[in-house]
Amino acid sequence: MMFVFVSMNLKRKITQDADYDVVMAKIDALMAKGSSNVTSEELAQIRELALEAQKYEHKKYTVELPQTLIGMIEMRMYELKLKQKDLAEKLNVSTAKLSLIMNGKQKPDVEFLKAVYTELGVDADFILQHA
């Protein structure tokens, strides 16, 4: 099935990779014109197509949340671009203690869990279920 454009409105939603490829090619073609050479209607079409492509990407490329507290902390470290030393400082613990907790050699205490909640924004229910 081919993705069809009807004026500026999409005839149907993106449901497969082929549709997505057509939409992305259309976006690329419009953007190749340059910002000073596109009409306001084309700008609106780029926006509409991009939003539809984004919806498809969110459905297709989902990342599952970690299933452990350590996994969640590692994910937040990645998102916040923190090294373990920086994380220890942010959580107000020594690097040695953090290392022991992250390697499963020491259980996290209440103060550590509070810091994970307040400083990293990890959901309290997740912490309670996985601590």
MODELLER restraints for C-alpha pairs under 7 A, 6 or more apart:
rsr = mdl.restraints
at = mdl.atoms
rsr.add(forms.Gaussian(group=physical.xy_distance, feature=features.Distance(at['CA:2:A'], at['CA:19:A']), mean=6.34, stdev=0.5))
rsr.add(forms.Gaussian(group=physical.xy_distance, feature=features.Distance(at['CA:3:A'], at['CA:19:A']), mean=5.08, stdev=0.5))
rsr.add(forms.Gaussian(group=physical.xy_distance, feature=features.Distance(at['CA:3:A'], at['CA:22:A']), mean=6.64, stdev=0.5))
rsr.add(forms.Gaussian(group=physical.xy_distance, feature=features.Distance(at['CA:4:A'], at['CA:11:A']), mean=5.95, stdev=0.5))
rsr.add(forms.Gaussian(group=physical.xy_distance, feature=features.Distance(at['CA:5:A'], at['CA:11:A']), mean=5.84, stdev=0.5))
rsr.add(forms.Gaussian(group=physical.xy_distance, feature=features.Distance(at['CA:8:A'], at['CA:45:A']), mean=5.49, stdev=0.5))
rsr.add(forms.Gaussian(group=physical.xy_distance, feature=features.Distance(at['CA:14:A'], at['CA:20:A']), mean=6.02, stdev=0.5))
rsr.add(forms.Gaussian(group=physical.xy_distance, feature=features.Distance(at['CA:14:A'], at['CA:52:A']), mean=6.96, stdev=0.5))
rsr.add(forms.Gaussian(group=physical.xy_distance, feature=features.Distance(at['CA:14:A'], at['CA:56:A']), mean=6.36, stdev=0.5))
rsr.add(forms.Gaussian(group=physical.xy_distance, feature=features.Distance(at['CA:20:A'], at['CA:53:A']), mean=6.42, stdev=0.5))
rsr.add(forms.Gaussian(group=physical.xy_distance, feature=features.Distance(at['CA:23:A'], at['CA:49:A']), mean=6.41, stdev=0.5))
rsr.add(forms.Gaussian(group=physical.xy_distance, feature=features.Distance(at['CA:27:A'], at['CA:46:A']), mean=5.75, stdev=0.5))
rsr.add(forms.Gaussian(group=physical.xy_distance, feature=features.Distance(at['CA:27:A'], at['CA:49:A']), mean=6.96, stdev=0.5))
rsr.add(forms.Gaussian(group=physical.xy_distance, feature=features.Distance(at['CA:66:A'], at['CA:72:A']), mean=5.35, stdev=0.5))
rsr.add(forms.Gaussian(group=physical.xy_distance, feature=features.Distance(at['CA:68:A'], at['CA:130:A']), mean=5.87, stdev=0.5))
rsr.add(forms.Gaussian(group=physical.xy_distance, feature=features.Distance(at['CA:69:A'], at['CA:127:A']), mean=6.54, stdev=0.5))
rsr.add(forms.Gaussian(group=physical.xy_distance, feature=features.Distance(at['CA:69:A'], at['CA:130:A']), mean=5.53, stdev=0.5))
rsr.add(forms.Gaussian(group=physical.xy_distance, feature=features.Distance(at['CA:69:A'], at['CA:131:A']), mean=6.32, stdev=0.5))
rsr.add(forms.Gaussian(group=physical.xy_distance, feature=features.Distance(at['CA:70:A'], at['CA:102:A']), mean=5.99, stdev=0.5))
rsr.add(forms.Gaussian(group=physical.xy_distance, feature=features.Distance(at['CA:76:A'], at['CA:120:A']), mean=6.55, stdev=0.5))
rsr.add(forms.Gaussian(group=physical.xy_distance, feature=features.Distance(at['CA:77:A'], at['CA:83:A']), mean=6.97, stdev=0.5))
rsr.add(forms.Gaussian(group=physical.xy_distance, feature=features.Distance(at['CA:85:A'], at['CA:95:A']), mean=5.94, stdev=0.5))
rsr.add(forms.Gaussian(group=physical.xy_distance, feature=features.Distance(at['CA:88:A'], at['CA:94:A']), mean=5.84, stdev=0.5))
rsr.add(forms.Gaussian(group=physical.xy_distance, feature=features.Distance(at['CA:88:A'], at['CA:95:A']), mean=5.40, stdev=0.5))
rsr.add(forms.Gaussian(group=physical.xy_distance, feature=features.Distance(at['CA:88:A'], at['CA:98:A']), mean=6.10, stdev=0.5))
rsr.add(forms.Gaussian(group=physical.xy_distance, feature=features.Distance(at['CA:90:A'], at['CA:119:A']), mean=6.84, stdev=0.5))
rsr.add(forms.Gaussian(group=physical.xy_distance, feature=features.Distance(at['CA:91:A'], at['CA:112:A']), mean=6.87, stdev=0.5))
rsr.add(forms.Gaussian(group=physical.xy_distance, feature=features.Distance(at['CA:91:A'], at['CA:115:A']), mean=5.31, stdev=0.5))
rsr.add(forms.Gaussian(group=physical.xy_distance, feature=features.Distance(at['CA:91:A'], at['CA:116:A']), mean=6.77, stdev=0.5))
rsr.add(forms.Gaussian(group=physical.xy_distance, feature=features.Distance(at['CA:91:A'], at['CA:119:A']), mean=6.65, stdev=0.5))
rsr.add(forms.Gaussian(group=physical.xy_distance, feature=features.Distance(at['CA:100:A'], at['CA:106:A']), mean=5.33, stdev=0.5))
rsr.add(forms.Gaussian(group=physical.xy_distance, feature=features.Distance(at['CA:101:A'], at['CA:107:A']), mean=5.95, stdev=0.5))
rsr.add(forms.Gaussian(group=physical.xy_distance, feature=features.Distance(at['CA:101:A'], at['CA:108:A']), mean=6.08, stdev=0.5))
rsr.add(forms.Gaussian(group=physical.xy_distance, feature=features.Distance(at['CA:116:A'], at['CA:122:A']), mean=6.23, stdev=0.5))
rsr.add(forms.Gaussian(group=physical.xy_distance, feature=features.Distance(at['CA:117:A'], at['CA:123:A']), mean=6.43, stdev=0.5))
rsr.add(forms.Gaussian(group=physical.xy_distance, feature=features.Distance(at['CA:117:A'], at['CA:124:A']), mean=6.27, stdev=0.5))
